[in-house]
């Protein structure tokens, strides 16, 4: 037995250490845990969801032979039931997909658009610059089209099999964990004003407690209607994709669509049945940027995904790989790179069908070099790129899945239940994401008829052909989302931390830009710093002109990054998953 004598009492007494079967008061020979949770490893598949039940639903699909997209869509539907405080079937679902073996990544715009009758001048005149919740900022629900489009184009399983768990949790209910119960109680301050919402989430006028069962029968009926539409079409001889299309029609035309439109219009909204009937979750190549040995693909400019790509591109050109982690220089460089990327959002991001902005130009070597050169020793002013010519070329949850064939799914479904009233017949809200449009004529993200707002949720999938590598990342958290993703990616790729240690590492959050949600408040030079950074980091930031706000360790508002990295090692596929401990995220792998 090996004996070591490196442990001492405070008074100086040496304590013997042992190993194996003992020999010391405590063994004292094993490494300290690098994170609060372990990195989860697998060889067949890995999944990280925003809640254990979400993760288990996706894992069950993978065990039954489904691919990453089958599992991602199943987990997405379940998140709309068990994480209803964070995302909604009537909400949004920005998605990235990498088909197994493909060199490309596709984006799926599960984000709805304003109705054709929406008019900025009229809204300004009627509401004096406000966007009152309840109906006015309602856009077409995009999540359902996102889920169905992903499953149809990239999945393998029939829709009823994929939706079964979500229907069960909605019909039979599920037991609330303490965190979800607390979130529902907190959000009650917002949704309690709407009787239809309070009846479901505050039955008998009191918040549900941990261990109590939440049932959502109206939501169950809506989910079952979609599943039944696909099953009926299949029974009549339809192919799998045709059956999924029947479910799409069931939601976006007929009784469901009419109910959504009638409810929204009664509350001042601008949707019509024709808006829903015409809606599709567009599929397009995902913009990308080189970062180290990876090609990082992000959601297009209808989301804030390009902020991740631009920030990483700027930091690469600033020499981030030679800067120590959590150092004062690291903090300043990261805050400034993100500040510049958010300024680019104000200058250029919006629905690409209307802005004409080319993401390739925003991510070009020359443009990123210009942006990188703006960073100096002192804090830049807010939105420092607004003088450049414009190119003319709330919370959330997350799901990431990677399978052994290299298929990958990344999504940040969203729309919280305090943003709009529940439609009682359907058990869903109608996405209020119009609050992310700008009421400023000429702004790239201005409210436009038929346009998508630029939303905060984003998704990332990176590829590394040399290592047969696939890396999926997603996160909830409003304007924190892209900042948390970028920092977790730095921790893993630049500083060599495991996925779990990377997502748990302390983070910074800058707010030197207009916020993503109406009325778009601006925090001039504010930097929020989680506990875990050395004290000199805050001191140095203040010296450079940043205004520092202290956050506790494991801060909820610092986001919840969920990530999976898959690479070939010794001829075998190794998948490693990290689930951020700041929220209820959970990882599983096999």
Helices and strands as residue ranges (DSSP letters): E 4-8, E 14-17, E 40-42, E 45-49, H 52-63, H 68-82, E 92-98, E 106-110, H 120-127, H 143-154, H 159-172, E 174-175, H 178-191, H 195-201, G 203-205, E 213-214, H 217-235, H 240-252, H 254-266, H 273-277, E 283-285, E 287-291, E 294-298, H 305-317, G 320-322, H 328-348, H 352-355, H 359-362, H 365-372, E 399-403, E 408-414, G 433-436, E 459-464, G 465-467, E 469-474, H 480-489, I 490-494, H 499-504, E 508-510, E 526-530, H 535-543, E 547-551, G 556-558, E 562-569, E 572-579, E 586-589
